Amino acid sequence: MNWITNYVRPKLRALVNKRDIPEDLWEKCPACGQMVFHRELEDNLRVCPHCGYHMRIAAQRRLELLFDDADFTTIELPDILNDPLKFRDLKRYSDRLKEAKAKGGGEAILVAHGTMGGLKTVIAAFDFRFMGGSMGIAVGEGLLAAARLAVLQEAPLIVIPASGGARMQEGILSLMQMPRSVAAVDMVKEAGLPYIVLLTDPTTGGVSASFAMLGDIAISEPGAIIGFAGKRVIEETIREILPDGFQRAEYLLEHGMLDMVVPRKELRERLITLISLLRHKTPTAEVVALPTPSEPEAEGDGETAEETAGE
């Protein structure tokens, strides 16, 4: 008999089982496959220290990273009818909502206000953990509430989408949120306030086809997938192979769809700079009257009639 298998291994297993070891001490990077210690990952703002891959973060955490001293106030979103179509696939939509709320909070969007660099700011951040950040009636209401709050406070609006698109369980009602979100953007722009979009991974479907591409300034995190349909669907439709990096943030920046791609560690300072430039009026200068230029003298100036006649 093998004494290692029958004696040593059970003893080691029993010893390990006695220890209370959390299962989430390490996290595997989806890009490079390296295991990263959870504290190191959090200290690095959930950016892989090996390859620089930007992992998804919750809406609450993102707000903490952007607002001054992580101090902000969230607003309560308007009450809506949760399951207007009584939709059911493998399970009831109402049950899916309950499960999503148990995991990640109230809805796929979180609206908050506070200061950034001392300037009043309103931020609407999506949470991909809540049904893939899909846009339903609640998200549409959230965007409208964020726009109204920005206008009321005369503050810039920053929207941070992270979404797979419209929420299919709400059917046509979810598609109606596309024009509603555009109306929210128009409300902010008509008030003369900055509207900035920070595109994160992923920003796709009806979200990218509406408010996500209407920012006065469009910023993205590195490597974020941004587009309408998926790469595979597009390739099967046009029957062509798409280039490497298609729909990635860097590809969109190269082709003029984005204004800048900014690493997560630099986002807060970059956004503060942009808000300051857009909100602070340039100092007035004294108007100085320029001297009036003298009238040009008559043609032939300096020549006498006799000189002209003698030529």
PAZAPA-4460 file (N, C-alpha, C; in steps of 0.05 Angstrom, whole numbers, plus 32768, in hexadecimal, padded with zeros to 4 digits):
% residues 311
    n_x    n_y    n_z   ca_x   ca_y   ca_z    c_x    c_y    c_z   seq   type   mol
   8011   7FE8   8000   8000   8000   8000   8011   8019   8000     1      M     A
   8008   802E   7FF3   8016   8047   7FF1   8011   8057   800A     2      N     A
   8025   805A   801B   8021   8067   8035   801C   8085   8031     3      W     A
   8026   8091   801B   8022   80AE   8016   8004   80B3   8010     4      I     A
   7FF9   80A1   7FFF   7FDD   80A4   7FF7   7FCA   809E   800E     5      T     A
   7FD0   8089   801D   7FBE   8080   8032   7FC1   808D   804D     6      N     A
   7FD9   8099   8051   7FDD   80A4   806C   7FE4   80C2   806C     7      Y     A
   7FF8   80C9   805C   8002   80E5   805C   7FED   80F8   8051     8      V     A
   7FE2   80F1   8039   7FD0   8104   802B   7FB7   8109   803C     9      R     A
   7FAA   80F4   8047   7F92   80FA   8058   7F99   810C   8070    10      P     A
   7FB1   8108   807C   7FB8   8119   8092   7FBB   8136   808A    11      K     A
   7FC8   813B   8073   7FCC   8156   8069   7FB1   8163   8062    12      L     A
   7F9F   8153   8056   7F85   815D   804E   7F75   8165   8067    13      R     A
   7F77   8155   807C   7F68   815B   8094   7F74   8174   80A1    14      A     A
   7F8E   8177   80A0   7F9B   818F   80AB   7F92   81A8   809D    15      L     A
   7F91   81A7   8082   7F89   81BE   8072   7F6C   81C5   8077    16      V     A
   7F5B   81B1   8079   7F3F   81B6   807D   7F38   81C3   8098    17      N     A
   7F4A   81BF   80AB   7F46   81CB   80C5   7F4B   81E9   80C5    18      K     A
   7F5A   81F2   80B2   7F61   820E   80B0   7F4B   821D   80A1    19      R     A
   7F44   8235   80AA   7F2F   8245   809D   7F3D   8256   8088    20      D     A
   7F3F   824C   806F   7F4D   825A   805A   7F38   8265   8046    21      I     A
   7F37   827F   8043   7F23   828B   8030   7F2A   8281   8014    22      P     A
   7F14   827F   8004   7F18   8275   7FE9   7F1F   828B   7FD5    23      E     A
   7F1D   82A5   7FDD   7F21   82BB   7FCA   7F3B   82CA   7FD0    24      D     A
   7F4F   82BC   7FDB   7F69   82C9   7FE0   7F78   82D0   7FC6    25      L     A
   7F73   82C0   7FB2   7F81   82C4   7F99   7F6D   82C6   7F82    26      W     A
   7F74   82D6   7F6E   7F62   82D9   7F57   7F73   82D6   7F3D    27      E     A
   7F68   82C7   7F2B   7F76   82C2   7F12   7F70   82D8   7EFD    28      K     A
   7F84   82E3   7EF2   7F81   82F8   7EDD   7F75   82EB   7EC4    29      C     A
   7F5F   82F6   7EB9   7F53   82EA   7EA1   7F65   82ED   7E89    30      P     A
   7F77   8300   7E89   7F88   8306   7E71   7FA1   82F5   7E71    31      A     A
   7FB1   82F6   7E86   7FCB   82E8   7E86   7FCA   82CE   7E95    32      C     A
   7FB5   82C9   7EA5   7FB3   82B0   7EB4   7FC3   82AF   7ECE    33      G     A
   7FD1   82C5   7ED5   7FE0   82C6   7EEE   7FCE   82C8   7F06    34      Q     A
   7FD6   82BB   7F1C   7FC7   82BD   7F35   7FD1   82D6   7F44    35      M     A
   7FBE   82E6   7F4D   7FC5   82FF   7F5B   7FB8   82FF   7F77    36      V     A
   7FC8   8305   7F8B   7FBF   8306   7FA6   7FAA   831C   7FA8    37      F     A
   7F94   8317   7FB6   7F7D   832A   7FB6   7F84   8345   7FC1    38      H     A
   7F95   8347   7FD5   7F9C   8361   7FE0   7FAD   8370   7FCC    39      R     A
   7FBF   8363   7FBF   7FCF   8370   7FAA   7FBE   837A   7F93    40      E     A
   7FAA   836A   7F8C   7F98   8372   7F77   7F87   838A   7F7E    41      L     A
   7F7D   838B   7F97   7F6D   83A2   7F9F   7F7E   83BB   7FA2    42      E     A
   7F96   83B8   7FAC   7FA8   83CF   7FAE   7FAF   83DA   7F93    43      D     A
   7FAE   83C9   7F7E   7FB4   83D1   7F63   7F9B   83D8   7F53    44      N     A
   7F85   83DD   7F62   7F6B   83E5   7F57   7F61   83D0   7F43    45      L     A
   7F65   83B7   7F4A   7F5C   83A0   7F39   7F67   83A2   7F1D    46      R     A
   7F80   83AA   7F1B   7F8F   83A9   7F02   7FA5   8394   7F06    47      V     A
   7FA7   8381   7EF4   7FBA   836B   7EF6   7FD7   8377   7EF6    48      C     A
   7FE7   8372   7F0B   8002   837C   7F0C   8015   836F   7EF8    49      P     A
   800C   8359   7EEC   801D   834A   7ED9   801A   8354   7EBD    50      H     A
   8001   8358   7EB4   7FFC   835F   7E98   7FEC   8379   7E95    51      C     A
   7FE3   8385   7EAB   7FD5   839F   7EA9   7FB7   839C   7EA1    52      G     A
   7FAD   8384   7EA2   7F90   8380   7E9B   7F7E   838C   7EB0    53      Y     A
   7F6B   839C   7EA6   7F59   83AA   7EB8   7F40   8399   7EBD    54      H     A
   7F3E   838E   7ED5   7F28   837D   7EDD   7F10   838F   7EE4    55      M     A
   7EF8   8384   7EE2   7EE0   8393   7EE9   7EDE   8398   7F07    56      R     A
   7ED3   83AF   7F0D   7ECF   83B7   7F29   7EB2   83BF   7F2D    57      I     A
   7EA9   83BD   7F46   7E8D   83C4   7F4C   7E89   83E2   7F4B    58      A     A
   7E70   83EA   7F47   7E6A   8406   7F44   7E71   8415   7F5E    59      A     A
   7E6B   840A   7F75   7E71   8417   7F8E   7E8F   841C   7F91    60      Q     A
   7EA0   8409   7F8A   7EBD   840C   7F8B   7EC6   8421   7F78    61      R     A
   7EBA   8422   7F60   7EC3   8436   7F4C   7EBD   8453   7F56    62      R     A
   7EA6   8456   7F63   7E9F   8470   7F6E   7EB3   8478   7F84    63      L     A
   7EBB   8465   7F94   7ECE   846B   7FA9   7EE9   8474   7F9E    64      E     A
   7EF0   8469   7F87   7F0A   8470   7F7B   7F09   848C   7F6E    65      L     A
   7EF2   8496   7F66   7EF0   84AF   7F57   7EEA   84C7   7F69    66      L     A
   7ED7   84C5   7F7B   7ECF   84DC   7F8B   7EE5   84E3   7FA0    67      F     A
   7EE6   84FD   7FA7   7EF9   8506   7FBB   7EF5   84F7   7FD6    68      D     A
   7F0B   84EC   7FE0   7F0B   84DE   7FF9   7EF7   84C7   7FFA    69      D     A
   7EEF   84BD   7FE3   7EDB   84A7   7FE1   7EC1   84AF   7FEF    70      A     A
   7EBB   84C9   7FEF   7EA4   84D3   7FFC   7E8F   84DB   7FE7    71      D     A
   7E78   84CE   7FE8   7E63   84D5   7FD4   7E48   84CC   7FE0    72      F     A
   7E33   84D5   7FD3   7E18   84CF   7FDC   7E09   84C2   7FC4    73      T     A
   7DFE   84AB   7FC8   7DEE   849E   7FB3   7DD2   84A7   7FB6    74      T     A
   7DC4   84A7   7F9F   7DA8   84AF   7F9F   7D96   8497   7F9B    75      I     A
   7D7E   8498   7FA5   7D6B   8482   7FA2   7D5E   8485   7F87    76      E     A
   7D5E   8470   7F77   7D52   8470   7F5D   7D33   846E   7F5F    77      L     A
   7D25   8478   7F4B   7D08   8477   7F4C   7CFE   845A   7F4C    78      P     A
   7CE7   8455   7F59   7CDB   843B   7F59   7CD0   8434   7F3E    79      D     A
   7CD3   841B   7F36   7CC9   8413   7F1C   7CBB   83F8   7F1F    80      I     A
   7CAD   83F0   7F0A   7CA1   83D5   7F0A   7CB6   83C1   7F02    81      L     A
   7CBD   83AF   7F14   7CD4   839D   7F10   7CD1   838A   7EF9    82      N     A
   7CBA   837E   7EF5   7CB7   836A   7EE0   7C9E   8370   7ED0    83      D     A
   7CA0   8385   7EBF   7C88   838F   7EB1   7C7C   837A   7E9D    84      P     A
   7C8D   8369   7E92   7C84   8356   7E7D   7C7F   833A   7E88    85      L     A
   7C83   8337   7EA3   7C81   831C   7EAF   7C91   8308   7E9F    86      K     A
   7CAA   830F   7E9A   7CBB   82FF   7E88   7CC6   82E7   7E97    87      F     A
   7CC9   82D1   7E87   7CD4   82B9   7E92   7CE3   82AA   7E7C    88      R     A
   7CFC   82A2   7E82   7D0B   8290   7E71   7D10   8276   7E80    89      D     A
   7D29   8271   7E88   7D2D   825A   7E99   7D22   825E   7EB6    90      L     A
   7D20   8278   7EBD   7D14   827F   7ED7   7D07   829A   7ED4    91      K     A
   7CF7   82A1   7EE8   7CE9   82BA   7EE7   7CFD   82D2   7EE9    92      R     A
   7CF6   82E7   7EDA   7D07   82FF   7EDB   7D07   830B   7EF7    93      Y     A
   7CF1   830A   7F05   7CF0   8314   7F20   7D03   8305   7F32    94      S     A
   7D06   82EB   7F2E   7D19   82DB   7F3D   7D36   82E3   7F37    95      D     A
   7D3B   82E9   7F1D   7D56   82F1   7F15   7D5D   830C   7F22    96      R     A
   7D4A   831E   7F24   7D4F   8337   7F31   7D55   8334   7F4E    97      L     A
   7D47   8322   7F5C   7D4C   831D   7F78   7D68   8312   7F7C    98      K     A
   7D70   8300   7F6B   7D8B   82F4   7F6D   7DA1   8309   7F68    99      E     A
   7D9C   831A   7F53   7DB0   832F   7F4D   7DB2   8344   7F64   100      A     A
   7D9C   834B   7F70   7D9C   835E   7F86   7DAA   8352   7F9E   101      K     A
   7DA7   8338   7FA2   7DB5   832B   7FB9   7DD3   832B   7FB5   102      A     A
   7DDC   832A   7F9C   7DF9   832A   7F96   7E05   8345   7F97   103      K     A
   7DF8   8358   7F89   7E06   8372   7F84   7DF8   838B   7F8B   104      G     A
   7DE0   838B   7F96   7DD4   83A4   7F9E   7DBA   83A9   7F8F   105      G     A
   7DB2   83C3   7F8D   7D98   83CB   7F83   7D93   83C7   7F66   106      G     A
   7DA5   83D0   7F55   7DA1   83CF   7F38   7DBB   83D0   7F2A   107      E     A
   7DBA   83D1   7F0F   7DD2   83D1   7EFF   7DE0   83EC   7EFD   108      A     A
   7DD4   8400   7F09   7DDF   841B   7F09   7DDF   8427   7F24   109      I     A
   7DF3   8437   7F2A   7DF5   8445   7F44   7DFB   8462   7F3E   110      L     A
   7DEA   8474   7F48   7DED   8491   7F43   7DF5   849E   7F5D   111      V     A
   7E0A   84AF   7F5C   7E15   84BC   7F74   7E1F   84D8   7F6D   112      A     A
   7E20   84E8   7F81   7E2B   8503   7F7D   7E3F   8509   7F94   113      H     A
   7E52   851A   7F8E   7E67   8522   7FA1   7E79   8536   7F93   114      G     A
   7E92   8536   7F9B   7EA5   8548   7F8E   7EBD   8539   7F83   115      T     A
   7EC8   8544   7F6D   7EE1   853A   7F62   7EF3   8552   7F5E   116      M     A
   7F09   8552   7F6C   7F1B   8569   7F6B   7F0D   8582   7F76   117      G     A
   7EFA   857E   7F88   7EEC   8594   7F94   7ED4   859E   7F84   118      G     A
   7ED0   8592   7F6D   7EBA   859B   7F5B   7EA2   8587   7F5D   119      L     A
   7E8A   8592   7F5F   7E73   8580   7F60   7E71   856F   7F47   120      K     A
   7E6B   8556   7F4C   7E6A   8543   7F35   7E54   852E   7F3B   121      T     A
   7E47   8526   7F25   7E33   8510   7F27   7E3E   84F9   7F16   122      V     A
   7E3D   84E0   7F21   7E47   84C9   7F13   7E31   84B3   7F13   123      I     A
   7E2D   84A7   7EFC   7E1B   8490   7EF9   7E2C   8479   7EF0   124      A     A
   7E30   8465   7F02   7E42   844F   7EFC   7E32   8435   7EFA   125      A     A
   7E39   8425   7EE6   7E2C   840B   7EE2   7E3B   83F5   7EF2   126      F     A
   7E2C   83E1   7EF9   7E37   83CA   7F07   7E32   83B1   7EF7   127      D     A
   7E47   83A6   7EEB   7E44   838F   7ED9   7E3A   8376   7EE8   128      F     A
   7E3E   8375   7F02   7E35   835E   7F12   7E17   835B   7F12   129      R     A
   7E09   8370   7F0E   7DEC   8370   7F0F   7DE2   836A   7EF2   130      F     A
   7DDD   8350   7EEC   7DD2   8348   7ED2   7DE2   8353   7EBB   131      M     A
   7DFC   8353   7EBE   7E0D   835C   7EA8   7E0B   837A   7EA2   132      G     A
   7E02   8389   7EB6   7DFF   83A6   7EB3   7DEB   83AD   7E9E   133      G     A
   7DD8   839B   7E98   7DC5   83A0   7E83   7DB2   83B7   7E88   134      S     A
   7DAA   83C5   7E73   7D9B   83DD   7E75   7D7D   83D7   7E73   135      M     A
   7D6F   83DA   7E8A   7D52   83D7   7E8B   7D46   83F2   7E93   136      G     A
   7D2D   83F0   7E9B   7D1E   8408   7EA3   7D2C   8417   7EBA   137      I     A
   7D36   8407   7ECD   7D43   8414   7EE4   7D5C   8423   7EDC   138      A     A
   7D6B   8419   7EC9   7D83   8427   7EC0   7D7B   8441   7EB1   139      V     A
   7D66   843F   7EA1   7D5D   8458   7E94   7D55   846D   7EA8   140      G     A
   7D46   8464   7EBC   7D3E   8477   7ED1   7D57   8482   7EE0   141      E     A
   7D6B   8471   7EE4   7D83   847A   7EF2   7D92   848F   7EE2   142      G     A
   7D94   848C   7EC8   7DA1   849F   7EB7   7D92   84BA   7EB7   143      L     A
   7D78   84B8   7EB5   7D68   84D1   7EB6   7D6B   84DF   7ED1   144      L     A
   7D6B   84D0   7EE7   7D6F   84DB   7F01   7D8A   84E8   7F04   145      A     A
   7D9F   84DB   7EF8   7DBA   84E6   7EF9   7DBC   8500   7EEA   146      A     A
   7DAE   8502   7ED2   7DAE   851A   7EC2   7DA0   8531   7ED1   147      A     A
   7D89   852B   7EDD   7D7B   8540   7EEB   7D8B   854A   7F03   148      R     A
   7D99   8538   7F10   7DA9   8540   7F27   7DC0   8551   7F1E   149      L     A
   7DCD   854A   7F08   7DE3   855A   7EFD   7DDA   8576   7EF6   150      A     A
   7DC3   8578   7EE9   7DB8   8593   7EE2   7DB1   85A3   7EFB   151      V     A
   7DA5   8595   7F0F   7D9E   85A3   7F28   7DB6   85AE   7F37   152      L     A
   7DCC   859E   7F37   7DE4   85A6   7F45   7DF7   85B6   7F33   153      Q     A
   7DF0   85B9   7F1A   7E02   85C6   7F06   7E1D   85B8   7F07   154      E     A
   7E1D   859E   7F05   7E35   858E   7F07   7E38   857D   7EEE   155      A     A
   7E51   8576   7EE7   7E55   8564   7ED0   7E4B   8548   7ED7   156      P     A
   7E43   853A   7EC2   7E3A   851E   7EC5   7E4E   850B   7EB8   157      L     A
   7E56   84F8   7EC8   7E68   84E3   7EBF   7E59   84C8   7EBF   158      I     A
   7E57   84BB   7EA9   7E4A   84A1   7EA8   7E5F   848C   7EA2   159      V     A
   7E5E   8475   7EB1   7E71   8460   7EAE   7E63   8446   7EA7   160      I     A
   7E5F   8441   7E8D   7E50   8428   7E86   7E62   8410   7E88   161      P     A
   7E56   83FA   7E90   7E62   83DF   7E8F   7E4A   83CC   7E8B   162      A     A
   7E44   83C6   7E72   7E2A   83BA   7E6C   7E2C   83A8   7E53   163      S     A
   7E1B   8394   7E54   7E18   8383   7E3C   7E02   838D   7E29   164      G     A
   7DF4   83A2   7E30   7DE0   83AD   7E1F   7DC5   83AE   7E2C   165      G     A
   7DB0   83AE   7E1C   7D94   83AF   7E26   7D8D   8395   7E35   166      A     A
   7D7A   8397   7E47   7D72   8380   7E57   7D5B   8371   7E49   167      R     A
   7D60   835A   7E3F   7D4D   834C   7E2E   7D33   8345   7E3D   168      M     A
   7D35   8341   7E57   7D1D   833A   7E67   7D08   8350   7E67   169      Q     A
   7D0F   8368   7E5F   7CFC   837E   7E5F   7CF4   8386   7E42   170      E     A
   7CFD   8376   7E2F   7CF4   8379   7E13   7CF6   8396   7E08   171      G     A
   7CE1   839F   7DFB   7CE1   83B9   7DEF   7CE4   83D0   7E03   172      I     A
   7CDD   83CA   7E1C   7CE0   83DF   7E31   7CFD   83E5   7E36   173      L     A
   7D0E   83D1   7E34   7D2B   83D6   7E37   7D36   83E6   7E20   174      S     A
   7D2C   83E0   7E08   7D35   83EF   7DF0   7D2D   840D   7DF2   175      L     A
   7D16   8412   7DFF   7D0D   842D   7E02   7D20   843E   7E13   176      M     A
   7D31   8431   7E23   7D44   8440   7E34   7D5A   844C   7E23   177      Q     A
   7D5E   8443   7E0B   7D73   8450   7DFA   7D6C   846D   7DF4   178      M     A
   7D54   8473   7DE9   7D4D   848F   7DE5   7D4A   849F   7DFF   179      P     A
   7D42   8491   7E14   7D3F   849F   7E2E   7D5B   84A7   7E38   180      R     A
   7D6E   8496   7E34   7D89   849D   7E3D   7D95   84B4   7E2C   181      S     A
   7D8E   84B5   7E13   7D97   84CB   7E02   7D8A   84E5   7E0B   182      V     A
   7D70   84E3   7E13   7D63   84FB   7E1D   7D70   8505   7E36   183      A     A
   7D7A   84F3   7E47   7D88   84FB   7E5F   7DA2   8509   7E59   184      A     A
   7DB0   84FF   7E44   7DC9   850C   7E3C   7DC3   8528   7E31   185      V     A
   7DAE   852B   7E21   7DA6   8545   7E16   7DA0   8559   7E2C   186      D     A
   7D93   854F   7E41   7D8C   8560   7E58   7DA5   856D   7E64   187      M     A
   7DBB   855D   7E66   7DD4   8567   7E72   7DE1   857B   7E5F   188      V     A
   7DE2   8573   7E45   7DF0   8584   7E32   7DE1   859F   7E2D   189      K     A
   7DC6   859E   7E2E   7DB7   85B7   7E2B   7DBC   85CA   7E42   190      E     A
   7DC3   85BF   7E59   7DC9   85D0   7E70   7DE6   85DB   7E6F   191      A     A
   7DF4   85D4   7E5A   7E10   85DD   7E57   7E24   85CF   7E6A   192      G     A
   7E1D   85B7   7E73   7E2E   85A8   7E85   7E3D   8592   7E77   193      L     A
   7E56   858C   7E80   7E66   8577   7E73   7E59   855B   7E78   194      P     A
   7E5A   854B   7E63   7E51   852F   7E65   7E69   851E   7E5C   195      Y     A
   7E74   850E   7E6F   7E8B   84FE   7E6A   7E84   84E1   7E6D   196      I     A
   7E8D   84D0   7E5A   7E88   84B3   7E5C   7EA2   84A5   7E60   197      V     A
   7EA3   8494   7E74   7EBA   8482   7E79   7EB2   8466   7E72   198      L     A
   7EBB   845D   7E5B   7EB3   8442   7E51   7EC5   842D   7E5E   199      L     A
   7EB8   8419   7E69   7EC6   8403   7E76   7EBE   83E8   7E69   200      T     A
   7ECB   83D4   7E72   7EC7   83B9   7E66   7EB0   83AB   7E73   201      D     A
   7E9B   83A2   7E63   7E97   83A9   7E47   7E82   83BF   7E44   202      P     A
   7E82   83CC   7E2D   7E6D   83DF   7E26   7E63   83D7   7E0B   203      T     A
   7E4C   83C9   7E0B   7E42   83BE   7DF2   7E24   83C1   7DEF   204      T     A
   7E19   83B8   7DD8   7DFD   83B8   7DD4   7DF0   83D3   7DD3   205      G     A
   7DD7   83D4   7DDE   7DC8   83ED   7DDE   7DD4   8403   7DEE   206      G     A
   7DE5   83FD   7E01   7DF3   8411   7E11   7E07   8420   7DFF   207      V     A
   7E17   8411   7DF0   7E2A   841F   7DDE   7E1C   842D   7DC7   208      S     A
   7E03   8425   7DC1   7DF5   8431   7DAB   7DE4   8449   7DB4   209      A     A
   7DE7   8451   7DCD   7DD8   8468   7DD7   7DEA   847B   7DE6   210      S     A
   7DE6   847E   7E00   7DF3   8493   7E0F   7E11   848F   7E11   211      F     A
   7E1B   8477   7E0E   7E38   8471   7E13   7E4A   847F   7DFE   212      A     A
   7E3F   8485   7DE7   7E4F   8491   7DD1   7E49   84AE   7DCD   213      M     A
   7E3C   84BB   7DE0   7E34   84D7   7DDC   7E43   84EA   7DEE   214      L     A
   7E58   84E1   7DFB   7E67   84F2   7E0E   7E75   8509   7E00   215      G     A
   7E76   851F   7E0E   7E87   8535   7E04   7EA4   852C   7E03   216      D     A
   7EAB   851B   7E16   7EC6   850E   7E16   7EC1   84F1   7E1C   217      I     A
   7ECD   84E0   7E0C   7ECB   84C3   7E0F   7EE5   84B7   7E18   218      A     A
   7EE6   84AB   7E30   7EFE   849F   7E3B   7EF9   8481   7E3E   219      I     A
   7F0E   8472   7E3E   7F0B   8455   7E43   7F22   844B   7E53   220      S     A
   7F1D   8435   7E62   7F33   8427   7E6F   7F41   8415   7E5A   221      E     A
   7F5A   840F   7E5E   7F69   83FE   7E4B   7F5C   83E3   7E48   222      P     A
   7F5B   83DA   7E2F   7F52   83BF   7E28   7F34   83BA   7E2A   223      G     A
   7F24   83CF   7E2F   7F07   83CC   7E31   7EFB   83C4   7E16   224      A     A
   7EE8   83B2   7E17   7ED9   83AA   7DFF   7EC2   83BE   7DFB   225      I     A
   7EC1   83CB   7DE4   7EAD   83E0   7DDE   7EA2   83DB   7DC2   226      I     A
   7E88   83D7   7DC0   7E7D   83D2   7DA6   7E5F   83CD   7DA8   227      G     A
   7E52   83C7   7D92   7E36   83C0   7D92   7E32   83A2   7D92   228      F     A
   7E37   8395   7D7C   7E35   8378   7D7A   7E50   836C   7D81   229      A     A
   7E50   8352   7D88   7E69   8344   7D8E   7E7A   833F   7D75   230      G     A
   7E93   833A   7D79   7EA6   8336   7D63   7E9E   831E   7D53   231      K     A
   7E96   8308   7D60   7E8F   82F0   7D51   7E76   82F4   7D40   232      R     A
   7E62   8303   7D4A   7E4A   8308   7D3B   7E50   8319   7D23   233      V     A
   7E62   832D   7D26   7E69   833E   7D0F   7E78   832E   7CFA   234      I     A
   7E8A   831D   7D02   7E99   830D   7CEF   7E87   82FA   7CE0   235      E     A
   7E74   82EE   7CED   7E61   82DC   7CDF   7E4E   82EB   7CCC   236      E     A
   7E49   8305   7CD3   7E37   8315   7CC2   7E45   831E   7CA9   237      T     A
   7E5D   8329   7CAC   7E6B   8335   7C95   7E7D   8320   7C88   238      I     A
   7E80   8309   7C94   7E91   82F3   7C8A   7EAE   82FC   7C84   239      R     A
   7EB8   830B   7C98   7ED4   8313   7C97   7EE0   8311   7CB3   240      E     A
   7EFB   830E   7CB3   7F09   830D   7CCD   7F10   8329   7CD5   241      I     A
   7F08   8330   7CED   7F0D   834B   7CF7   7F2A   834D   7D02   242      L     A
   7F35   8365   7D01   7F51   8368   7D0A   7F54   8363   7D28   243      P     A
   7F6D   835D   7D30   7F73   8359   7D4D   7F6E   8372   7D5D   244      D     A
   7F63   836F   7D74   7F5D   8386   7D85   7F44   8395   7D7D   245      G     A
   7F34   838A   7D6A   7F1B   8397   7D62   7F09   839A   7D7A   246      F     A
   7EFD   83B1   7D7D   7EEB   83B9   7D93   7EF9   83BD   7DAD   247      Q     A
   7F13   83BC   7DAE   7F21   83C3   7DC6   7F25   83E1   7DC7   248      R     A
   7F29   83EC   7DDF   7F2B   8408   7DE3   7F41   8415   7DD2   249      A     A
   7F58   8407   7DD1   7F6E   8412   7DC2   7F68   8414   7DA4   250      E     A
   7F59   8400   7D9A   7F52   8400   7D7E   7F3F   8418   7D78   251      Y     A
   7F2C   841C   7D8A   7F19   8432   7D86   7F27   844D   7D89   252      L     A
   7F3A   844F   7D9A   7F4A   8468   7D9D   7F59   846E   7D83   253      L     A
   7F65   8459   7D78   7F74   845C   7D5F   7F63   8465   7D48   254      E     A
   7F49   845D   7D48   7F37   8463   7D32   7F24   847A   7D39   255      H     A
   7F2A   848A   7D4D   7F1C   84A2   7D52   7F02   84A0   7D61   256      G     A
   7EFC   8489   7D6D   7EE2   8485   7D7B   7EE5   848D   7D99   257      M     A
   7EFD   8490   7DA3   7F02   8498   7DBF   7F14   84B0   7DBF   258      L     A
   7F13   84BF   7DD5   7F25   84D6   7DD8   7F3E   84CE   7DE7   259      D     A
   7F3C   84BA   7DF9   7F54   84B2   7E08   7F4F   8497   7E15   260      M     A
   7F65   8488   7E1A   7F64   8470   7E29   7F76   8474   7E42   261      V     A
   7F6B   8472   7E59   7F79   8479   7E72   7F79   8462   7E85   262      V     A
   7F91   845B   7E90   7F92   8445   7EA4   7F83   844D   7EBD   263      P     A
   7F79   8439   7ECB   7F67   843E   7EE2   7F74   844F   7EF8   264      R     A
   7F8E   844C   7EFC   7F9C   845B   7F11   7F9C   8479   7F0A   265      K     A
   7F9A   8480   7EF1   7F9C   849C   7EE8   7F80   84A8   7EE3   266      E     A
   7F6B   8499   7EE5   7F50   84A2   7EDD   7F47   84BA   7EEE   267      L     A
   7F49   84B8   7F07   7F3F   84CD   7F19   7F4B   84E8   7F12   268      R     A
   7F66   84E9   7F11   7F74   8502   7F0B   7F6D   850C   7EF0   269      E     A
   7F6B   84FA   7EDC   7F64   8503   7EC1   7F48   850F   7EC0   270      R     A
   7F35   8502   7ECD   7F1A   850C   7ECD   7F18   8527   7EDB   271      L     A
   7F27   852A   7EF1   7F27   8544   7EFF   7F32   855A   7EED   272      I     A
   7F47   8553   7EDF   7F52   8567   7ECC   7F3E   856F   7EB7   273      T     A
   7F30   855B   7EAC   7F1D   8561   7E97   7F06   8572   7EA2   274      L     A
   7EFC   856B   7EB9   7EE5   857A   7EC5   7EEE   8596   7ECB   275      I     A
   7F06   859A   7ED5   7F10   85B5   7EDA   7F12   85C6   7EC1   276      S     A
   7F1C   85B9   7EAC   7F1E   85C8   7E92   7F03   85D0   7E87   277      L     A
   7EEF   85BE   7E8B   7ED5   85C3   7E7F   7EC4   85D5   7E90   278      L     A
   7EC9   85D6   7EAA   7EB8   85E6   7EBC   7EC4   8601   7EC4   279      R     A
   7EDE   8603   7EC6   7EEA   861C   7ECD   7EEC   862F   7EB5   280      H     A
   7EDF   8646   7EB7   7EE1   8659   7EA2   7EFD   8666   7EA1   281      K     A
   7F06   866B   7E8A   7F21   8678   7E88   7F1F   8694   7E93   282      T     A
   7F34   869F   7E9F   7F33   86BA   7EAA   7F2E   86CE   7E95   283      P     A
   7F1E   86E2   7E9C   7F18   86F7   7E89   7F31   8709   7E85   284      T     A
   7F34   8713   7E6D   7F4B   8724   7E66   7F40   8740   7E5F   285      A     A
   7F51   8753   7E64   7F49   876F   7E5D   7F49   8772   7E3F   286      E     A
   7F34   877F   7E35   7F32   8783   7E18   7F42   879C   7E11   287      V     A
   7F55   8799   7E00   7F66   87AF   7DF7   7F5F   87B6   7DDB   288      V     A
   7F59   87D0   7DD7   7F52   87D9   7DBC   7F6B   87DA   7DAB   289      A     A
   7F6A   87CF   7D93   7F80   87CF   7D81   7F80   87EA   7D72   290      L     A
   7F98   87F4   7D6C   7F99   880D   7D5D   7F8C   880A   7D41   291      P     A
   7F7E   881F   7D39   7F71   881E   7D1F   7F86   8822   7D09   292      T     A
   7F88   8810   7CF6   7F9C   8814   7CE1   7F96   882D   7CD1   293      P     A
   7FAB   883C   7CC9   7FA7   8855   7CB9   7F9E   884E   7C9D   294      S     A
   7F8E   8860   7C91   7F84   885B   7C77   7F9B   885B   7C63   295      E     A
   7F9B   8849   7C50   7FB0   8849   7C3C   7FAF   8863   7C2B   296      P     A
   7FC7   886D   7C26   7FC9   8886   7C16   7FC2   8881   7BF9   297      E     A
   7FBA   8897   7BEB   7FB2   8894   7BCF   7FC8   8888   7BBF   298      A     A
   7FC0   887A   7BAA   7FD4   886D   7B98   7FE5   8883   7B8B   299      E     A
   7FFE   887F   7B89   8010   8893   7B7D   801A   88A6   7B91   300      G     A
   8017   889F   7BAC   801F   88B1   7BC1   803D   88B8   7BBF   301      D     A
   8043   88D2   7BC2   805F   88DB   7BC2   8068   88E4   7BA6   302      G     A
   8057   88E1   7B92   805F   88E9   7B77   804F   8902   7B70   303      E     A
   805D   8916   7B65   804F   892E   7B5C   8044   892A   7B40   304      T     A
   8031   893C   7B3A   8025   893A   7B1F   803A   893E   7B09   305      A     A
   804E   894F   7B0F   8063   8952   7AFA   8073   8939   7AF6   306      E     A
   807A   892C   7B0D   8089   8913   7B0B   8079   88FE   7AFC   307      E     A
   8060   88FD   7B02   804F   88E9   7AF4   804E   88EF   7AD7   308      T     A
   804B   8908   7AD0   8048   8910   7AB4   8062   890B   7AA5   309      A     A
   8079   890E   7AB3   8092   890B   7AA5   809B   88EE   7AA1   310      G     A
   808C   88DB   7AAD   8093   88BF   7AA9   808B   88B5   7A8E   311      E     A
***
